[in-house]
Amino acid sequence: MRVVVIGGSGHIGTYLIPRLVGAGHEVVNVSRGQREPYTAHGAWQQVETVTADREAEEADGAFGRRIAELGGDVVIDLICFKEDSARALADALAGRVRHFLHCGTIWVHGPSAEVPVTEDSRREPFGEYGVRKAAIEAFLLDRAQRDGFPATIIHPGHIVGPGWAPVNPQGNINPAVFQALAEGAEVTLPNLGMETVHHVHADDVARLFMDAMAGRSAAVGESFHSVAATALTLRGYAEAAAGWFGRKARLTFLPLEQWRETVPEFDAKLTYDHIAHSPHCSMEKAARLLGHRPRYSPLEATAEAVDWLVRAGTIKP
């Protein structure tokens, strides 16, 4: 099939586009042309690249038309963050695509009531990002049910892989936390360190997009989580990460409001966002309907990213 990927040069596209090419699809990557894939791959030589500034073209109503004119059998949107954007694109593609796949987020869920959280759990998102993504999901699923628009939504967790800093055991992305664990220095966690984070390797997200395409009849009109099979507590994560460097974690704990005063403001805000959600999502639906099971455990996925940070000199054992 001819597959158009919007925003294919980022975390997910780094793995998804080579998989699409390897499966024999004709692939078009639509991007601003400002980023190279995180990992080089020969498959990119077979990809048609279209440079487009989505925000600018949406302002004059041209973006949806541009995507439709590319003639994709399948369109995968990895960078849609507003309901108006999703509506305009769906309007332009209605009746012209076989399958439309949207990248959502597990932030469509608010704080968990029962874990693991399933895709049919009640939506109570908070924060601008989660609220907007939940609105996009609701629109696309309603459009699928009412008008037969062939939409599928994939909701990744904390995407991780070589080339960027993973969410760390404090719940932010400051690599200094891993440096401290590597040195055997003391690391302070908020509360008792029992809140959770839920990672997923970018290649497992790419695999789920592929499985949803292959299982189109079961995937259309549905949303699916894309996370590792298990979540991590901050404490367990810190202990494991210290072990990667042959250390025993030296952990202390502070109530959140006190802990926030010990770290930069940006780190504190990001940590709060993560631990207020404390995600722990189920992968049962993707296994049952699409036969998908993540290959990476959360520690395997994050260890691969940390290994890259060590090779890059960001973390010095």
MIBAVEX-915697 format. One record per atom (N, C-alpha, C): atom name; x negated, y negated, z. Coordinates in steps of 0.02 Angstrom, whole numbers, plus 50000, padded with zeros to 5 digits. Example, Ala and Ser with C-alpha at 12.3 -4.5 7.8 and 13.67 -1.06 7.14 Angstrom:
BEGIN
  name     xx     yy     zz
     N  49340  50284  50390
    CA  49385  50225  50390
     C  49340  50165  50390
     N  49358  50112  50354
    CA  49316  50053  50357
     C  49355  49998  50394
! end
This chain:
BEGIN
  name     xx     yy     zz
     N  49958  50060  50000
    CA  50000  50000  50000
     C  49956  49938  50000
     N  49986  49883  49982
    CA  49952  49818  49987
     C  49970  49788  50055
     N  49919  49775  50096
    CA  49929  49753  50165
     C  49899  49684  50174
     N  49940  49637  50195
    CA  49917  49569  50209
     C  49910  49561  50285
     N  49850  49543  50307
    CA  49837  49534  50378
     C  49824  49460  50391
     N  49865  49431  50433
    CA  49857  49360  50451
     C  49814  49356  50514
     N  49756  49324  50508
    CA  49711  49318  50565
     C  49670  49381  50575
     N  49646  49410  50520
    CA  49612  49475  50525
     C  49539  49474  50542
     N  49511  49415  50557
    CA  49439  49412  50572
     C  49424  49412  50647
     N  49475  49420  50688
    CA  49466  49417  50761
     C  49457  49484  50793
     N  49475  49488  50857
    CA  49463  49548  50897
     C  49493  49611  50865
     N  49558  49609  50851
    CA  49592  49668  50825
     C  49572  49680  50752
     N  49571  49627  50712
    CA  49555  49635  50641
     C  49486  49663  50629
     N  49439  49651  50674
    CA  49372  49679  50667
     C  49375  49755  50659
     N  49422  49786  50692
    CA  49430  49859  50688
     C  49486  49880  50641
     N  49539  49839  50637
    CA  49597  49858  50597
     C  49582  49857  50523
     N  49549  49805  50499
    CA  49540  49799  50427
     C  49496  49855  50400
     N  49440  49874  50431
    CA  49403  49932  50406
     C  49445  49996  50407
     N  49489  50004  50457
    CA  49531  50064  50458
     C  49581  50062  50400
     N  49609  50004  50385
    CA  49655  49999  50329
     C  49620  50016  50263
     N  49561  49988  50254
    CA  49523  50002  50192
     C  49506  50076  50188
     N  49484  50104  50244
    CA  49467  50175  50246
     C  49526  50220  50231
     N  49586  50198  50246
    CA  49646  50237  50232
     C  49670  50228  50160
     N  49635  50187  50121
    CA  49652  50180  50050
     C  49698  50122  50034
     N  49712  50079  50082
    CA  49755  50022  50069
     C  49717  49965  50035
     N  49753  49926  49997
    CA  49727  49864  49968
     C  49739  49810  50020
     N  49687  49776  50043
    CA  49693  49732  50101
     C  49677  49660  50083
     N  49720  49615  50108
    CA  49710  49543  50102
     C  49704  49514  50172
     N  49650  49479  50186
    CA  49641  49446  50251
     C  49653  49372  50242
     N  49702  49346  50279
    CA  49718  49274  50277
     C  49691  49243  50341
     N  49645  49196  50334
    CA  49616  49163  50392
     C  49592  49093  50374
     N  49571  49056  50424
    CA  49544  48990  50412
     C  49472  48993  50386
     N  49443  49053  50386
    CA  49375  49060  50360
     C  49322  49033  50407
     N  49338  49027  50471
    CA  49291  48997  50518
     C  49258  49049  50563
     N  49274  49113  50553
    CA  49247  49164  50598
     C  49229  49227  50558
     N  49172  49257  50575
    CA  49154  49321  50547
     C  49180  49376  50594
     N  49192  49436  50568
    CA  49212  49491  50613
     C  49158  49502  50667
     N  49179  49527  50724
    CA  49132  49537  50779
     C  49080  49591  50762
     N  49099  49639  50721
    CA  49054  49693  50702
     C  49053  49698  50626
     N  48994  49699  50597
    CA  48987  49705  50524
     C  49010  49774  50501
     N  49042  49777  50443
    CA  49065  49840  50414
     C  49069  49832  50338
     N  49046  49883  50303
    CA  49046  49879  50230
     C  49115  49873  50200
     N  49167  49893  50237
    CA  49235  49890  50211
     C  49255  49819  50193
     N  49225  49769  50226
    CA  49245  49700  50214
     C  49229  49678  50142
     N  49183  49712  50109
    CA  49167  49695  50040
     C  49225  49711  49993
     N  49271  49753  50016
    CA  49328  49772  49974
     C  49391  49732  49992
     N  49385  49683  50036
    CA  49443  49646  50060
     C  49449  49580  50022
     N  49510  49566  49999
    CA  49524  49501  49969
     C  49534  49451  50026
     N  49499  49395  50022
    CA  49504  49344  50074
     C  49541  49283  50048
     N  49590  49261  50086
    CA  49628  49201  50071
     C  49619  49152  50128
     N  49594  49092  50113
    CA  49583  49041  50164
     C  49646  48998  50170
     N  49671  48993  50231
    CA  49731  48954  50243
     C  49730  48926  50313
     N  49753  48865  50320
    CA  49762  48834  50386
     C  49836  48840  50403
     N  49852  48888  50445
    CA  49922  48903  50459
     C  49960  48844  50485
     N  49931  48810  50535
    CA  49967  48755  50566
     C  49983  48700  50516
     N  49933  48683  50474
    CA  49944  48630  50425
     C  49996  48650  50373
     N  49993  48713  50350
    CA  50040  48735  50299
     C  50110  48745  50326
     N  50115  48764  50390
    CA  50182  48770  50419
     C  50216  48702  50425
     N  50175  48650  50435
    CA  50203  48583  50443
     C  50243  48561  50382
     N  50222  48583  50322
    CA  50259  48565  50262
     C  50298  48623  50232
     N  50304  48678  50272
    CA  50346  48734  50251
     C  50315  48779  50199
     N  50250  48774  50188
    CA  50219  48811  50134
     C  50190  48879  50155
     N  50180  48889  50220
    CA  50143  48949  50240
     C  50181  49014  50225
     N  50245  49016  50244
    CA  50284  49077  50232
     C  50286  49093  50158
     N  50296  49043  50117
    CA  50298  49054  50044
     C  50231  49080  50019
     N  50176  49053  50046
    CA  50110  49076  50026
     C  50100  49149  50042
     N  50120  49170  50103
    CA  50113  49240  50122
     C  50157  49285  50079
     N  50218  49264  50067
    CA  50264  49305  50025
     C  50235  49314  49955
     N  50205  49262  49928
    CA  50179  49265  49860
     C  50118  49310  49854
     N  50088  49330  49910
    CA  50032  49377  49907
     C  50055  49448  49892
     N  50120  49460  49896
    CA  50148  49524  49873
     C  50132  49583  49916
     N  50126  49574  49981
    CA  50111  49630  50025
     C  50170  49677  50034
     N  50157  49742  50033
    CA  50207  49791  50054
     C  50215  49788  50130
     N  50159  49774  50163
    CA  50157  49769  50236
     C  50124  49702  50253
     N  50151  49666  50301
    CA  50120  49606  50327
     C  50109  49615  50402
     N  50047  49603  50424
    CA  50030  49609  50495
     C  50010  49540  50519
     N  50046  49513  50568
    CA  50034  49446  50593
     C  50001  49452  50662
     N  49937  49435  50665
    CA  49899  49440  50727
     C  49894  49374  50765
     N  49919  49319  50735
    CA  49907  49254  50766
     C  49969  49209  50767
     N  50026  49237  50782
    CA  50087  49198  50787
     C  50102  49185  50861
     N  50110  49120  50879
    CA  50118  49103  50949
     C  50181  49061  50964
     N  50221  49047  50912
    CA  50282  49008  50922
     C  50340  49039  50884
     N  50399  49035  50914
    CA  50458  49065  50883
     C  50472  49033  50815
     N  50463  48967  50809
    CA  50476  48934  50744
     C  50431  48964  50690
     N  50370  48980  50706
    CA  50324  49010  50658
     C  50350  49079  50637
     N  50373  49118  50686
    CA  50399  49185  50670
     C  50462  49181  50628
     N  50506  49133  50643
    CA  50567  49125  50604
     C  50553  49106  50532
     N  50507  49059  50522
    CA  50491  49037  50454
     C  50461  49094  50414
     N  50417  49132  50445
    CA  50385  49187  50409
     C  50435  49242  50394
     N  50478  49259  50442
    CA  50529  49310  50430
     C  50576  49290  50374
     N  50596  49227  50373
    CA  50640  49202  50320
     C  50607  49211  50252
     N  50542  49195  50248
    CA  50507  49199  50184
     C  50497  49271  50161
     N  50491  49318  50210
    CA  50475  49387  50192
     C  50537  49432  50188
     N  50593  49409  50210
    CA  50654  49450  50209
     C  50668  49477  50139
     N  50677  49543  50135
    CA  50691  49575  50071
     C  50630  49583  50027
     N  50571  49563  50051
    CA  50511  49566  50009
     C  50456  49611  50038
     N  50464  49633  50100
    CA  50413  49676  50130
     C  50444  49741  50155
     N  50404  49793  50154
    CA  50426  49858  50179
     C  50420  49861  50255
     N  50369  49826  50283
    CA  50357  49830  50355
     C  50322  49766  50377
     N  50346  49738  50432
    CA  50315  49678  50461
     C  50296  49695  50533
     N  50232  49686  50549
    CA  50207  49702  50616
     C  50180  49639  50649
     N  50203  49626  50710
    CA  50184  49566  50747
     C  50144  49586  50808
     N  50091  49548  50822
    CA  50051  49560  50882
     C  50078  49518  50940
     N  50105  49551  50990
    CA  50131  49517  51049
     C  50082  49518  51106
     N  50106  49532  51166
    CA  50064  49534  51226
     C  50103  49566  51283
     N  50068  49599  51328
    CA  50103  49626  51387
     C  50125  49570  51434
     N  50105  49507  51419
    CA  50128  49450  51459
     C  50203  49435  51446
     N  50236  49472  51401
    CA  50309  49465  51396
     C  50342  49490  51460
     N  50305  49530  51499
    CA  50329  49551  51564
     C  50305  49501  51616
     N  50345  49488  51665
    CA  50322  49449  51722
     C  50292  49496  51774
     N  50296  49478  51838
    CA  50272  49523  51891
     C  50309  49590  51890
     N  50272  49643  51902
    CA  50301  49710  51898
     C  50345  49725  51959
     N  50402  49757  51946
    CA  50444  49782  52000
     C  50430  49856  52012
     N  50428  49895  51957
    CA  50410  49966  51960
     C  50355  49978  51910
     N  50307  50020  51928
    CA  50252  50035  51882
     C  50247  50110  51871
     N  50225  50131  51811
    CA  50206  50088  51756
     C  50267  50055  51723
     N  50258  49994  51699
    CA  50311  49956  51666
     C  50323  49985  51597
     N  50385  49994  51579
    CA  50402  50019  51512
     C  50425  49962  51467
     N  50429  49976  51403
    CA  50447  49924  51355
     C  50519  49900  51364
     N  50562  49941  51394
    CA  50631  49919  51403
     C  50643  49887  51471
     N  50590  49874  51509
    CA  50598  49838  51572
     C  50623  49768  51560
     N  50660  49742  51607
    CA  50688  49674  51600
     C  50632  49623  51592
     N  50642  49577  51546
    CA  50592  49525  51532
     C  50601  49466  51580
     N  50549  49452  51619
    CA  50549  49392  51662
     C  50481  49359  51656
     N  50463  49336  51595
    CA  50396  49307  51586
     C  50390  49240  51620
     N  50328  49221  51636
    CA  50314  49155  51661
     C  50250  49130  51627
     N  50241  49065  51626
    CA  50185  49036  51591
     C  50202  49027  51518
     N  50176  48975  51487
    CA  50194  48957  51419
     C  50181  49014  51370
     N  50124  49047  51376
    CA  50106  49099  51328
     C  50155  49158  51331
     N  50168  49183  51391
    CA  50213  49239  51398
     C  50284  49222  51378
     N  50308  49163  51396
    CA  50376  49143  51378
     C  50383  49137  51303
     N  50335  49107  51270
    CA  50339  49100  51197
     C  50336  49167  51162
     N  50293  49211  51186
    CA  50287  49277  51154
     C  50350  49319  51165
     N  50381  49312  51223
    CA  50443  49348  51236
     C  50499  49323  51190
     N  50499  49258  51177
    CA  50550  49230  51131
     C  50539  49256  51061
     N  50477  49262  51039
    CA  50463  49290  50973
     C  50487  49362  50969
     N  50471  49401  51020
    CA  50492  49471  51021
     C  50568  49476  51017
     N  50603  49437  51057
    CA  50676  49439  51058
     C  50704  49421  50989
     N  50676  49371  50957
    CA  50699  49351  50891
     C  50688  49407  50840
     N  50628  49436  50839
    CA  50613  49487  50788
     C  50654  49550  50798
     N  50663  49571  50861
    CA  50703  49631  50872
     C  50777  49619  50856
     N  50802  49559  50870
    CA  50870  49542  50852
     C  50878  49541  50776
     N  50829  49513  50742
    CA  50831  49510  50669
     C  50830  49581  50639
     N  50791  49625  50670
    CA  50788  49694  50647
     C  50856  49729  50655
     N  50888  49717  50712
    CA  50951  49750  50726
     C  51009  49721  50685
     N  51009  49655  50676
    CA  51065  49622  50642
     C  51059  49625  50565
     N  50998  49613  50541
    CA  50989  49604  50469
     C  50945  49658  50437
     N  50919  49704  50478
    CA  50876  49756  50450
     C  50806  49733  50433
     N  50785  49675  50460
    CA  50717  49652  50447
     C  50669  49703  50479
     N  50620  49729  50440
    CA  50580  49787  50463
     C  50523  49768  50510
     N  50541  49744  50569
    CA  50491  49719  50616
     C  50472  49770  50669
     N  50408  49770  50686
    CA  50381  49808  50742
     C  50336  49762  50782
     N  50338  49766  50848
    CA  50297  49724  50891
     C  50249  49768  50931
     N  50185  49751  50929
    CA  50134  49785  50968
     C  50111  49737  51023
     N  50114  49759  51086
    CA  50097  49717  51143
     C  50031  49740  51175
     N  49974  49710  51156
    CA  49911  49730  51188
     C  49904  49704  51259
     N  49862  49739  51297
    CA  49841  49714  51362
     C  49780  49670  51354
     N  49732  49674  51401
    CA  49672  49633  51400
     C  49624  49664  51348
     N  49623  49636  51288
    CA  49584  49665  51234
     C  49510  49658  51250
     N  49473  49712  51238
    CA  49402  49713  51255
     C  49364  49751  51202
     N  49300  49734  51194
    CA  49257  49768  51146
     C  49192  49730  51140
     N  49144  49757  51104
    CA  49079  49723  51094
     C  49089  49657  51059
     N  49056  49605  51084
    CA  49057  49541  51050
     C  49090  49485  51090
     N  49124  49502  51144
    CA  49155  49450  51186
     C  49158  49474  51258
     N  49165  49426  51304
    CA  49165  49442  51375
     C  49232  49471  51396
     N  49231  49528  51431
    CA  49294  49558  51454
     C  49320  49525  51517
     N  49384  49534  51530
    CA  49411  49515  51596
     C  49372  49555  51648
     N  49345  49520  51697
    CA  49299  49551  51745
     C  49334  49570  51810
     N  49297  49599  51858
    CA  49330  49622  51920
     C  49357  49566  51965
     N  49344  49503  51949
    CA  49378  49449  51985
     C  49442  49427  51949
     N  49453  49454  51889
    CA  49512  49435  51851
     C  49502  49375  51806
     N  49440  49354  51793
    CA  49426  49301  51745
     C  49374  49327  51694
     N  49344  49283  51656
    CA  49298  49307  51603
     C  49227  49280  51613
     N  49210  49259  51673
    CA  49143  49234  51687
     C  49094  49292  51693
     N  49045  49298  51648
    CA  48998  49355  51651
     C  48954  49353  51713
     N  48953  49297  51749
    CA  48912  49293  51810
     C  48935  49344  51861
     N  48997  49366  51858
    CA  49021  49417  51905
     C  48985  49483  51892
     N  48978  49501  51828
    CA  48940  49562  51812
     C  48867  49554  51830
     N  48839  49494  51820
    CA  48770  49482  51839
     C  48759  49493  51913
     N  48805  49468  51954
    CA  48799  49478  52026
     C  48803  49552  52044
     N  48848  49588  52013
    CA  48853  49660  52026
     C  48790  49696  52004
     N  48760  49674  51948
    CA  48699  49705  51924
     C  48641  49693  51971
     N  48641  49637  52006
    CA  48587  49620  52052
     C  48599  49648  52122
     N  48657  49676  52134
    CA  48673  49699  52201
     C  48691  49642  52248
     N  48708  49584  52219
    CA  48728  49526  52259
     C  48800  49533  52282
     N  48818  49493  52331
    CA  48886  49495  52358
     C  48935  49464  52309
     N  48991  49496  52300
    CA  49045  49470  52257
     C  49108  49467  52299
     N  49141  49409  52297
    CA  49202  49399  52336
     C  49262  49406  52290
     N  49309  49447  52311
    CA  49371  49459  52274
     C  49429  49425  52309
     N  49480  49405  52271
    CA  49540  49376  52303
     C  49581  49429  52339
     N  49610  49409  52395
    CA  49653  49452  52435
     C  49615  49515  52455
     N  49644  49574  52443
    CA  49609  49636  52460
     C  49582  49672  52398
     N  49585  49638  52341
    CA  49559  49669  52280
     C  49602  49724  52253
     N  49665  49727  52273
    CA  49709  49781  52251
     C  49755  49762  52194
     N  49752  49699  52171
    CA  49789  49682  52110
     C  49759  49718  52051
     N  49796  49721  51996
    CA  49774  49762  51939
     C  49762  49720  51877
     N  49719  49747  51834
    CA  49710  49723  51766
     C  49716  49783  51720
     N  49738  49771  51658
    CA  49751  49827  51613
     C  49719  49813  51545
     N  49661  49842  51535
    CA  49622  49831  51475
     C  49644  49878  51418
     N  49621  49861  51359
    CA  49629  49905  51301
     C  49573  49889  51252
     N  49542  49940  51226
    CA  49490  49929  51175
     C  49523  49905  51111
     N  49491  49856  51078
    CA  49519  49828  51017
     C  49531  49882  50964
     N  49489  49934  50964
    CA  49499  49987  50914
     C  49561  50028  50929
     N  49578  50036  50993
    CA  49641  50070  51009
     C  49701  50029  50988
     N  49697  49963  50993
    CA  49751  49921  50967
     C  49757  49930  50892
     N  49700  49930  50857
    CA  49700  49940  50785
     C  49731  50007  50767
     N  49714  50058  50805
    CA  49742  50125  50792
     C  49817  50126  50800
     N  49843  50089  50849
    CA  49915  50088  50859
     C  49950  50052  50802
     N  49921  49999  50776
    CA  49950  49968  50716
     C  49952  50019  50659
     N  49899  50056  50650
    CA  49897  50107  50597
     C  49950  50161  50609
     N  49957  50183  50671
    CA  50007  50234  50687
     C  50078  50208  50677
     N  50089  50144  50692
    CA  50155  50115  50680
     C  50171  50111  50606
     N  50120  50094  50565
    CA  50130  50095  50493
     C  50147  50165  50468
     N  50109  50214  50493
    CA  50120  50283  50471
     C  50188  50310  50495
     N  50210  50286  50553
    CA  50274  50309  50580
     C  50327  50255  50573
     N  50330  50224  50515
    CA  50374  50167  50504
     C  50446  50180  50526
     N  50473  50237  50510
    CA  50544  50250  50524
     C  50558  50249  50599
     N  50509  50269  50639
    CA  50517  50268  50712
     C  50497  50200  50742
     N  50456  50162  50705
    CA  50428  50101  50732
     C  50471  50039  50719
     N  50507  50038  50664
    CA  50545  49978  50646
     C  50599  49964  50699
     N  50603  49902  50720
    CA  50652  49883  50771
     C  50631  49898  50842
     N  50566  49915  50851
    CA  50541  49935  50917
     C  50481  49893  50936
     N  50468  49889  51002
    CA  50405  49860  51027
     C  50368  49914  51066
     N  50302  49908  51066
    CA  50259  49959  51097
     C  50203  49925  51135
     N  50189  49950  51196
    CA  50129  49928  51231
     C  50067  49957  51197
     N  50012  49921  51204
    CA  49947  49947  51183
     C  49897  49932  51238
     N  49888  49981  51282
    CA  49843  49975  51339
     C  49808  50041  51349
     N  49756  50042  51391
    CA  49726  50105  51411
     C  49776  50146  51451
     N  49762  50210  51458
    CA  49810  50254  51491
     C  49821  50236  51564
     N  49772  50203  51595
    CA  49778  50183  51665
     C  49756  50111  51673
     N  49779  50079  51727
    CA  49757  50012  51746
     C  49702  50018  51799
     N  49669  49962  51813
    CA  49616  49960  51863
     C  49633  49911  51918
     N  49619  49929  51980
    CA  49621  49879  52033
     C  49556  49839  52028
     N  49558  49776  52051
    CA  49497  49736  52049
     C  49441  49769  52090
     N  49459  49797  52147
    CA  49409  49829  52190
     C  49378  49890  52156
     N  49420  49933  52129
    CA  49394  49992  52095
     C  49352  49975  52035
     N  49372  49924  52000
    CA  49335  49901  51941
     C  49266  49875  51962
     N  49264  49835  52016
    CA  49200  49808  52040
     C  49153  49864  52062
     N  49179  49912  52096
    CA  49138  49968  52120
     C  49109  50007  52061
     N  49151  50019  52010
    CA  49127  50055  51951
     C  49074  50015  51913
     N  49087  49950  51905
    CA  49040  49907  51867
     C  48973  49903  51902
     N  48972  49899  51967
    CA  48908  49899  52003
     C  48871  49964  51991
     N  48908  50019  51988
    CA  48877  50084  51975
     C  48844  50089  51907
     N  48868  50051  51858
    CA  48836  50051  51792
     C  48763  50028  51797
     N  48748  49987  51847
    CA  48681  49960  51855
     C  48643  49995  51912
     N  48670  50052  51934
    CA  48637  50089  51988
     C  48643  50056  52056
     N  48695  50015  52064
    CA  48704  49979  52127
     C  48768  50002  52162
     N  48770  49987  52226
    CA  48832  49995  52265
     C  48862  49925  52273
     N  48925  49917  52257
    CA  48956  49851  52259
     C  48957  49825  52331
     N  48935  49762  52338
    CA  48940  49726  52402
     C  48998  49678  52396
     N  49055  49697  52422
    CA  49116  49659  52412
     C  49139  49627  52477
     N  49162  49565  52471
    CA  49197  49531  52526
     C  49264  49507  52498
     N  49308  49487  52543
    CA  49375  49470  52522
     C  49398  49406  52558
     N  49436  49366  52521
    CA  49464  49305  52549
     C  49537  49298  52525
     N  49580  49269  52566
    CA  49647  49253  52542
     C  49641  49210  52480
     N  49689  49217  52434
    CA  49684  49185  52369
     C  49669  49110  52374
     N  49705  49074  52416
    CA  49696  49002  52418
     C  49626  48983  52441
     N  49597  49022  52486
    CA  49528  49009  52506
     C  49479  49030  52451
     N  49494  49086  52421
    CA  49449  49111  52368
     C  49445  49061  52310
     N  49500  49029  52294
    CA  49501  48982  52238
     C  49452  48925  52247
     N  49437  48908  52310
    CA  49391  48854  52324
     C  49318  48874  52313
     N  49305  48939  52301
    CA  49236  48963  52295
     C  49214  48972  52223
     N  49260  48961  52175
    CA  49244  48973  52104
     C  49263  48912  52063
     N  49237  48906  52002
    CA  49257  48850  51958
     C  49332  48851  51945
     N  49359  48792  51932
    CA  49432  48785  51923
     C  49458  48829  51867
     N  49422  48831  51811
    CA  49445  48872  51755
     C  49449  48946  51774
     N  49398  48971  51810
    CA  49399  49041  51832
     C  49458  49053  51879
     N  49470  49006  51925
    CA  49525  49014  51973
     C  49592  49018  51937
     N  49603  48976  51887
    CA  49666  48976  51851
     C  49676  49042  51813
     N  49622  49066  51782
    CA  49628  49128  51743
     C  49640  49187  51789
     N  49605  49189  51845
    CA  49616  49242  51893
     C  49687  49243  51918
     N  49713  49183  51936
    CA  49781  49180  51960
     C  49830  49208  51908
     N  49820  49190  51845
    CA  49865  49214  51793
     C  49863  49290  51789
     N  49804  49319  51795
    CA  49798  49391  51790
     C  49827  49427  51851
     N  49811  49403  51911
    CA  49834  49441  51969
     C  49907  49426  51986
     N  49933  49369  51963
    CA  50004  49357  51972
     C  50045  49405  51930
     N  50018  49425  51873
    CA  50051  49476  51832
     C  50035  49546  51858
     N  49971  49558  51876
    CA  49948  49624  51897
     C  49979  49679  51852
     N  49963  49678  51788
    CA  49997  49724  51742
     C  49977  49796  51752
     N  50025  49839  51742
    CA  50015  49912  51740
     C  50070  49939  51696
     N  50053  49949  51632
    CA  50103  49965  51582
     C  50100  50038  51559
     N  50156  50064  51538
    CA  50161  50133  51515
     C  50144  50139  51441
     N  50113  50195  51423
    CA  50100  50212  51353
     C  50143  50270  51330
     N  50193  50288  51369
    CA  50234  50347  51353
     C  50273  50338  51288
     N  50299  50279  51275
    CA  50340  50268  51216
     C  50300  50277  51151
     N  50240  50249  51150
    CA  50198  50256  51091
     C  50179  50328  51079
     N  50168  50366  51133
    CA  50152  50437  51126
     C  50212  50476  51100
     N  50271  50460  51127
    CA  50332  50498  51109
     C  50354  50483  51038
     N  50355  50419  51018
    CA  50382  50402  50952
     C  50330  50403  50896
     N  50267  50388  50913
    CA  50216  50381  50861
     C  50158  50430  50868
     N  50158  50470  50921
    CA  50104  50518  50931
     C  50038  50483  50948
     N  50042  50423  50975
    CA  49981  50383  50988
     C  49960  50391  51060
     N  49894  50403  51068
    CA  49864  50404  51135
     C  49798  50366  51131
     N  49788  50318  51177
    CA  49725  50281  51175
     C  49665  50326  51186
     N  49611  50312  51151
    CA  49550  50353  51157
     C  49506  50330  51214
     N  49507  50265  51229
    CA  49463  50237  51279
     C  49498  50231  51346
     N  49465  50252  51399
    CA  49488  50235  51467
     C  49470  50162  51478
     N  49500  50129  51529
    CA  49484  50059  51541
     C  49411  50048  51558
     N  49380  50095  51594
    CA  49309  50087  51611
     C  49264  50100  51551
     N  49283  50147  51508
    CA  49244  50157  51447
     C  49246  50096  51402
     N  49304  50065  51396
    CA  49312  50007  51353
     C  49272  49948  51381
     N  49278  49935  51446
    CA  49243  49878  51474
     C  49168  49890  51477
     N  49147  49952  51489
    CA  49075  49967  51491
     C  49044  49953  51423
     N  49079  49968  51369
    CA  49052  49955  51303
     C  49042  49880  51292
     N  49089  49841  51317
    CA  49082  49768  51311
     C  49025  49742  51354
     N  49018  49768  51414
    CA  48964  49747  51458
     C  48897  49767  51429
     N  48892  49826  51400
    CA  48830  49847  51367
     C  48811  49796  51313
     N  48860  49771  51276
    CA  48845  49721  51225
     C  48819  49657  51257
     N  48848  49637  51313
    CA  48825  49577  51347
     C  48753  49585  51372
     N  48736  49645  51393
    CA  48667  49659  51413
     C  48620  49654  51353
     N  48639  49684  51298
    CA  48596  49681  51238
     C  48589  49609  51212
     N  48642  49569  51221
    CA  48639  49499  51199
     C  48600  49455  51247
     N  48581  49481  51306
    CA  48544  49442  51355
     C  48587  49400  51401
     N  48653  49407  51394
    CA  48699  49368  51438
     C  48695  49395  51509
     N  48690  49461  51516
    CA  48680  49494  51580
     C  48610  49523  51581
     N  48573  49510  51633
    CA  48504  49534  51638
     C  48500  49583  51696
     N  48497  49648  51682
    CA  48493  49697  51736
     C  48431  49687  51779
! end
